[in-house]
Amino acid sequence: DPDAIKVVYIGTVAETGERDDPIHWARTGDPIKISVYDHYATSKVIAESTLTPTLWYNGNLGKDLAYPAESIVSFDNITVNGDVIIETQGDSTYMGATATNRSDVWTLEVPDDAVFVNGFVYVSYNWDKTNGNIPLWTVTFNGVAVTPIVSYRDQSNMGSYGKYGYGLVVYDVSGLLQKGENTFVLVKDEFNKTAVYPSTLVAFYNVPESDTITTAYMFNGADLLSNANNFLGRVVASNNVLGIDAIENVNDAKLYVFAASAQAGEGNLIVNDNAYQNVWSGSSNSVNDYVIDLKDSLKGSNTVSFVATGSTILALQQFIVVEYNVPSASVKIGSEYNGAVFAGTDNVVEVNVTNDGVIKSTYVIELYADGVKVNSTETELDV
C-alpha cells in the first residue's frame, strides 16, 4: 500500500553485498552478507567486532601457564660453620652445537684447616634435540665419573624458536672437592648437538671454630621465558616462594638468582615486593647470577618473581644464603675453699659464665656429681 509508506531508508550495496537469489532483499544498517571484494563492508565488520582470544598454552610465557606447576622447587638446605663458595665459569666456556667436549677448572682457596663437606655442579643447556630428560653426555670431576642427581627441563610450545629442550642438570661432587684446582670434564655423546651453557660450582666447607654458621637454602629449576610472543599482554614471569627455617640472629642474608642467556633489557626481579629493574648484563652464551641483600627484608616465606621483558631467557636455580650468629661462652668454676671441698659441711661451687659471642643468649648451667645431674639453672646474658 503506497499510502502506508511514510519513510524510505536508502542504503548502498556495501550494506548487503550481492543481492541475487536467495538473498535478494535489502537491509538498512550493518552489512549482512559481505561481498568478497567489498572492502568497506569487511573493514566495518572488523572494526565493530569484539574478539575474545583464548590462550591454550605457551611455554614461552612460563612453565606455570604451559603445565601448571611450580617452576623453582626446593632442593636442599645445607649448614656449615665455614662458608659457601659459588663460582660460575665465563662465557668462553659455552659449547655450541658442534663442540664435543670441554674442561672447567675452579681453583678453591680456603683456610688451611677447612674441610669440604658438600659440593654440586650445575650445568644448564639449550636446544637439546634428544627428546629425553637429560642430554647425552658423560662427566667426570677430578677424574671420577659422576652422574646426575636431579634434572629439570622446559621448552616452548608455540612457534619455532625455543622449540627444543632447555634445562638444568645437577651433579653431586661431595667427597671429590679438594683445595686448589678442581676439574670438571664434559664430553658429548656422538651426534649430540645440544648447546651447553657455562657451569656453576657450589662448595661448602667447615672450620674448627667459628662465631657464625651459614645455611644455604637451595631451590632448583629451569623455566624458559620470553616476552617476544606475548600477544595478550600478560606478565611473563616465573613466580616462586622460597621458604627458610629461621629469621632470628641473622648476621647476613643474600639471595642468588641465576639465569642463562640473560642480556640487558631482558628481565626484572620482584623480591618480597621490592622491584629491581633491568638486572641482567650477560650475553646469549652466559650464565649470570644477580645477588640481592635480604638482611633487612628476610622472611620465613620469600616471594621471588622472575620477570621476562625481552626475548628468550632461562630462569634457573635460586639460593638464599643466611649467616647466623651463634652463642659463645667461657666458664670459670671455683669453690669456696680455694679449689678444695670438705666433708661434713656445705661446700659452695661458684660458676662464672661470660658471653663471648655477638648476640644476647640464654645459657643452661647444669651441675653433675658422679655423672648424675644434681642441679640446673638458666641465665640470659647480654654481650
C-alpha positions as CSV (number, residue, x, y, z in Angstrom):
1,D,0.0,0.0,0.0
2,P,1.9,3.0,-1.2
3,D,-0.1,5.3,1.0
4,A,1.1,3.4,4.1
5,I,4.8,4.2,3.4
6,K,5.9,7.2,5.5
7,V,9.7,6.9,5.5
8,V,12.1,5.3,2.9
9,Y,15.6,4.3,4.0
10,I,18.2,4.4,1.3
11,G,21.3,2.2,1.6
12,T,24.2,1.0,-0.5
13,V,25.4,-2.3,-1.8
14,A,28.1,-2.1,0.9
15,E,25.5,-2.9,3.5
16,T,24.1,-6.0,1.9
17,G,26.7,-7.3,-0.6
18,E,25.3,-9.2,-3.6
19,R,21.5,-9.3,-3.7
20,D,20.9,-12.1,-6.1
21,D,18.8,-15.1,-5.1
22,P,18.5,-16.4,-2.4
23,I,19.3,-13.1,-0.7
24,H,17.6,-10.6,-2.9
25,W,16.4,-8.3,-0.2
26,A,18.0,-5.2,1.2
27,R,18.7,-4.0,4.7
28,T,19.5,-0.7,6.3
29,G,22.3,-0.8,8.9
30,D,25.3,-3.1,9.3
31,P,26.3,-5.5,6.4
32,I,24.6,-8.9,6.5
33,K,26.3,-10.6,3.6
34,I,29.6,-9.2,2.6
35,S,30.9,-9.4,-1.0
36,V,34.4,-10.8,-1.5
37,Y,35.8,-7.5,-2.7
38,D,33.6,-5.3,-0.6
39,H,36.4,-3.6,1.5
40,Y,34.1,-1.1,3.0
41,A,31.8,-3.7,4.5
42,T,34.6,-6.0,5.6
43,S,36.5,-3.2,7.4
44,K,33.3,-2.1,9.0
45,V,32.6,-5.5,10.4
46,I,36.1,-6.0,11.7
47,A,36.2,-2.6,13.3
48,E,33.0,-3.2,15.2
49,S,33.6,-6.8,16.2
50,T,34.5,-7.9,19.7
51,L,37.2,-10.7,19.8
52,T,38.0,-12.6,22.9
53,P,41.0,-14.8,22.2
54,T,41.8,-18.0,24.2
55,L,45.4,-18.8,25.1
56,W,45.6,-22.6,25.4
57,Y,49.2,-22.8,26.5
58,N,52.6,-21.4,25.6
59,G,55.9,-22.4,27.1
60,N,57.4,-19.1,26.2
61,L,55.0,-17.5,28.7
62,G,56.2,-19.5,31.6
63,K,56.0,-23.1,32.7
64,D,53.1,-22.3,35.0
65,L,51.0,-21.4,32.0
66,A,52.1,-24.3,29.9
67,Y,51.9,-27.0,32.5
68,P,50.5,-25.7,35.8
69,A,53.4,-26.4,38.2
70,E,55.9,-24.6,40.4
71,S,58.9,-23.5,38.4
72,I,61.7,-23.4,41.0
73,V,61.4,-26.1,43.7
74,S,63.2,-26.9,47.0
75,F,66.3,-29.0,46.6
76,D,68.3,-29.0,49.8
77,N,69.3,-27.0,52.9
78,I,72.9,-27.2,54.0
79,T,74.5,-25.7,57.1
80,V,78.2,-25.2,57.7
81,N,80.3,-23.2,60.2
82,G,82.7,-22.2,57.5
83,D,81.5,-20.7,54.2
84,V,79.8,-21.3,50.9
85,I,81.7,-20.8,47.6
86,I,79.6,-20.0,44.5
87,E,81.6,-19.6,41.2
88,T,80.4,-19.7,37.6
89,Q,82.6,-20.2,34.5
90,G,82.9,-17.4,31.9
91,D,81.2,-17.0,28.5
92,S,84.2,-18.5,26.7
93,T,83.3,-22.0,28.1
94,Y,80.0,-22.0,26.2
95,M,79.7,-25.1,24.0
96,G,77.9,-24.6,20.7
97,A,76.1,-27.4,18.8
98,T,79.3,-28.6,17.1
99,A,81.6,-28.5,20.2
100,T,82.2,-32.0,21.6
101,N,83.9,-31.5,25.0
102,R,85.2,-29.0,27.5
103,S,87.1,-28.8,30.8
104,D,86.1,-26.4,33.5
105,V,88.6,-25.6,36.3
106,W,87.9,-24.0,39.6
107,T,90.7,-23.0,42.0
108,L,89.4,-23.2,45.5
109,E,91.2,-21.1,48.1
110,V,90.1,-21.9,51.7
111,P,91.7,-21.8,55.1
112,D,94.3,-24.4,55.8
113,D,92.1,-26.1,58.5
114,A,89.0,-26.1,56.3
115,V,87.2,-29.4,55.4
116,F,84.9,-29.6,52.4
117,V,81.6,-31.3,53.2
118,N,79.3,-30.8,50.2
119,G,79.6,-29.8,46.6
120,F,77.4,-29.5,43.5
121,V,78.0,-28.7,39.8
122,Y,75.1,-27.0,37.9
123,V,75.1,-27.4,34.1
124,S,72.4,-25.7,32.0
125,Y,71.8,-26.3,28.3
126,N,69.7,-25.3,25.3
127,W,68.3,-26.7,22.0
128,D,68.5,-30.3,23.1
129,K,67.1,-32.5,20.3
130,T,67.4,-35.9,22.0
131,N,63.8,-35.7,23.3
132,G,65.0,-37.0,26.6
133,N,65.0,-35.7,30.2
134,I,68.8,-35.4,30.2
135,P,71.1,-34.7,27.2
136,L,73.5,-37.4,26.2
137,W,77.0,-36.8,27.6
138,T,79.4,-38.2,30.1
139,V,81.0,-36.2,33.0
140,T,84.0,-36.6,35.4
141,F,85.0,-34.5,38.4
142,N,88.7,-34.6,39.4
143,G,88.9,-37.8,37.3
144,V,86.0,-39.6,38.8
145,A,82.8,-40.3,36.8
146,V,79.7,-38.6,38.2
147,T,76.1,-39.0,37.3
148,P,73.2,-36.5,37.6
149,I,71.2,-36.5,40.9
150,V,68.4,-34.3,39.5
151,S,67.4,-32.6,36.3
152,Y,64.9,-30.0,35.1
153,R,63.6,-29.2,31.6
154,D,61.3,-26.8,29.7
155,Q,60.6,-25.7,26.1
156,S,58.3,-23.6,24.0
157,N,55.0,-25.0,22.9
158,M,54.4,-22.5,20.1
159,G,56.5,-21.2,17.3
160,S,59.9,-22.5,16.1
161,Y,62.2,-20.5,18.4
162,G,62.9,-22.4,21.7
163,K,61.0,-25.4,20.5
164,Y,63.8,-27.7,21.6
165,G,64.7,-28.6,25.2
166,Y,66.2,-26.1,27.6
167,G,67.1,-27.3,31.1
168,L,69.4,-27.9,34.0
169,V,71.4,-30.9,35.2
170,V,72.9,-31.1,38.8
171,Y,75.8,-33.3,39.8
172,D,76.8,-34.2,43.4
173,V,80.6,-33.9,43.8
174,S,80.7,-34.1,47.6
175,G,83.7,-36.1,48.6
176,L,85.6,-35.1,45.5
177,L,86.4,-31.5,46.3
178,Q,90.0,-30.5,47.0
179,K,91.9,-27.4,47.8
180,G,93.4,-25.8,44.8
181,E,92.4,-26.9,41.3
182,N,89.2,-28.9,40.7
183,T,88.4,-30.1,37.1
184,F,85.1,-30.9,35.6
185,V,85.1,-32.6,32.2
186,L,82.0,-32.9,29.9
187,V,82.1,-35.0,26.8
188,K,79.1,-35.2,24.5
189,D,78.0,-38.5,23.0
190,E,78.2,-38.9,19.3
191,F,75.7,-36.9,17.3
192,N,74.6,-34.9,20.3
193,K,74.1,-31.3,19.1
194,T,73.0,-29.8,22.4
195,A,74.5,-26.4,23.3
196,V,75.8,-26.2,26.9
197,Y,76.0,-23.0,29.0
198,P,78.9,-22.3,31.4
199,S,78.7,-24.4,34.6
200,T,78.5,-23.3,38.3
201,L,80.2,-24.9,41.3
202,V,78.7,-24.6,44.8
203,A,81.1,-25.8,47.5
204,F,80.6,-26.0,51.3
205,Y,83.3,-26.3,54.0
206,N,83.6,-26.4,57.8
207,V,86.3,-24.9,60.0
208,P,87.2,-26.0,63.6
209,E,85.9,-22.8,65.3
210,S,83.5,-20.1,64.2
211,D,81.2,-17.5,65.8
212,T,78.8,-18.0,62.9
213,I,77.0,-20.7,61.0
214,T,75.9,-20.4,57.4
215,T,72.8,-22.1,55.9
216,A,72.2,-22.2,52.1
217,Y,68.6,-22.8,51.2
218,M,68.7,-24.2,47.7
219,F,65.9,-24.1,45.1
220,N,66.4,-25.6,41.7
221,G,64.6,-25.5,38.3
222,A,64.6,-24.4,34.7
223,D,61.8,-22.1,33.3
224,L,62.0,-20.9,29.7
225,L,60.5,-17.4,29.3
226,S,60.1,-14.9,26.5
227,N,58.1,-11.7,26.2
228,A,58.5,-11.6,22.4
229,N,55.3,-13.5,21.6
230,N,53.2,-12.1,24.4
231,F,50.3,-11.0,22.3
232,L,47.8,-10.9,25.2
233,G,50.0,-8.6,27.3
234,R,50.3,-10.9,30.3
235,V,53.1,-10.5,32.8
236,V,55.7,-13.2,31.7
237,A,57.2,-14.4,34.9
238,S,58.3,-17.4,37.0
239,N,56.8,-16.8,40.4
240,N,58.1,-18.8,43.4
241,V,58.1,-18.8,47.2
242,L,61.4,-19.6,48.9
243,G,60.9,-20.7,52.5
244,I,63.6,-20.7,55.2
245,D,63.7,-22.2,58.7
246,A,64.9,-19.3,60.9
247,I,65.0,-15.5,60.6
248,E,66.4,-14.6,64.0
249,N,70.0,-13.9,64.9
250,V,70.8,-13.1,61.3
251,N,74.2,-11.5,60.6
252,D,73.9,-11.5,56.8
253,A,71.4,-12.8,54.2
254,K,71.7,-12.8,50.4
255,L,69.6,-14.1,47.6
256,Y,71.3,-15.5,44.5
257,V,69.1,-15.6,41.3
258,F,70.6,-17.4,38.3
259,A,69.7,-17.1,34.6
260,A,71.1,-18.2,31.3
261,S,71.2,-16.1,28.2
262,A,70.3,-13.1,30.4
263,Q,71.0,-9.9,28.4
264,A,70.4,-6.3,29.1
265,G,66.8,-5.3,28.8
266,E,65.5,-8.8,29.2
267,G,64.5,-9.0,32.8
268,N,63.4,-7.6,36.1
269,L,63.1,-9.1,39.6
270,I,60.4,-8.5,42.3
271,V,61.6,-9.9,45.6
272,N,59.4,-9.5,48.7
273,D,57.5,-6.7,46.9
274,N,60.8,-4.8,46.2
275,A,61.3,-4.2,42.4
276,Y,64.8,-4.5,40.7
277,Q,64.8,-3.2,37.2
278,N,66.9,-4.4,34.2
279,V,69.1,-6.6,36.4
280,W,70.9,-8.6,33.7
281,S,74.0,-7.8,31.7
282,G,75.1,-11.1,30.2
283,S,75.2,-12.5,26.7
284,S,73.4,-15.2,24.8
285,N,76.3,-17.5,25.9
286,S,76.4,-16.7,29.6
287,V,75.1,-17.8,33.0
288,N,74.8,-15.0,35.4
289,D,73.7,-14.5,39.0
290,Y,72.1,-11.4,40.4
291,V,72.7,-11.0,44.2
292,I,70.3,-9.2,46.5
293,D,70.9,-8.2,50.1
294,L,68.0,-9.6,52.1
295,K,69.1,-8.9,55.6
296,D,66.5,-6.2,56.2
297,S,63.7,-7.8,54.3
298,L,64.2,-11.5,55.1
299,K,61.0,-13.5,55.8
300,G,60.1,-17.1,56.5
301,S,58.4,-17.2,53.1
302,N,60.2,-15.1,50.5
303,T,58.5,-14.3,47.2
304,V,60.6,-14.1,44.0
305,S,59.1,-13.1,40.7
306,F,61.5,-13.6,37.8
307,V,60.0,-11.3,35.1
308,A,61.0,-11.6,31.4
309,T,60.8,-8.3,29.5
310,G,62.6,-9.3,26.2
311,S,63.5,-12.3,24.2
312,T,64.3,-15.8,25.4
313,I,65.8,-16.1,28.8
314,L,66.1,-19.2,31.1
315,A,65.3,-18.9,34.8
316,L,67.5,-21.2,36.8
317,Q,68.4,-22.0,40.4
318,Q,67.8,-19.6,43.3
319,F,69.7,-19.7,46.7
320,I,69.1,-17.9,49.9
321,V,72.4,-17.9,51.9
322,V,72.0,-16.8,55.6
323,E,74.8,-16.3,58.1
324,Y,73.6,-16.7,61.6
325,N,75.3,-15.6,64.8
326,V,75.8,-18.4,67.3
327,P,76.1,-18.3,71.1
328,S,79.6,-18.5,72.6
329,A,80.6,-18.5,76.2
330,S,83.5,-19.0,78.6
331,V,83.0,-20.6,82.0
332,K,85.1,-20.3,85.2
333,I,84.4,-22.7,88.1
334,G,85.6,-22.0,91.6
335,S,85.0,-23.3,95.1
336,E,84.5,-21.7,98.5
337,Y,87.7,-23.2,99.8
338,N,90.1,-22.3,97.0
339,G,89.8,-25.4,94.9
340,A,89.1,-27.8,97.8
341,V,85.9,-29.4,99.2
342,F,85.4,-30.8,102.7
343,A,83.2,-33.5,104.2
344,G,80.7,-32.8,106.9
345,T,80.0,-29.2,105.8
346,D,78.3,-27.4,103.0
347,N,80.5,-26.6,100.1
348,V,79.7,-23.7,97.7
349,V,80.7,-24.1,94.0
350,E,80.8,-20.8,92.0
351,V,80.2,-20.8,88.2
352,N,81.0,-17.6,86.3
353,V,79.7,-17.6,82.7
354,T,80.8,-14.9,80.2
355,N,79.0,-14.3,76.9
356,D,81.9,-14.2,74.4
357,G,79.6,-14.1,71.4
358,V,77.9,-11.3,69.4
359,I,74.3,-11.9,70.4
360,K,72.2,-11.9,73.6
361,S,71.9,-15.6,74.6
362,T,70.3,-17.9,77.1
363,Y,72.6,-20.4,78.7
364,V,71.8,-23.6,80.6
365,I,74.1,-24.4,83.5
366,E,73.9,-28.0,84.8
367,L,75.8,-29.4,87.9
368,Y,76.7,-33.1,87.9
369,A,78.1,-35.3,90.7
370,D,79.4,-38.7,89.9
371,G,77.7,-38.4,86.5
372,V,74.3,-37.6,87.9
373,K,72.8,-34.2,87.3
374,V,72.0,-32.6,90.7
375,N,71.1,-29.1,89.7
376,S,70.3,-27.0,86.7
377,T,69.6,-23.3,86.0
378,E,69.1,-20.9,83.1
379,T,70.6,-17.5,82.7
380,E,70.3,-14.9,80.0
381,L,73.4,-12.8,79.2
382,D,74.0,-9.8,77.1
383,V,77.2,-9.4,75.1
